[in-house]
Amino acid sequence: MSDELHTEEAQDEEFEEISSEEVDRVIASLEELIDGVESENIRTQLETASNSIFYLVYDESDLEDDEEEELLDDGITAEAA
């Protein structure tokens, strides 16, 4: 009977949809906050929070795509200068 209650509770749980736009906005805010923090301990906690929030909607391949895009952007900027 206990197993039945846990199954019913799991079925009743609703999952919140989180948009990538909201995640991007929160991560940008955290990055600004991180830049202004002097404490290494607080910075580490904020970076951990930022990573956790990132992975709510993105996965490793998205991170790799962003890094490749940044490298390309940096290369174009360096060539233009």
Buried (B, 14 or more C-beta within 10 A) or exposed (E): EEEEEEEEEEEEEEEEEEEEEEBBEBBEEBEEBBEEBEEEEEBEEBBEBBEEBBEEBBEEEEEEEEEEEEEEEEEEEEEEE
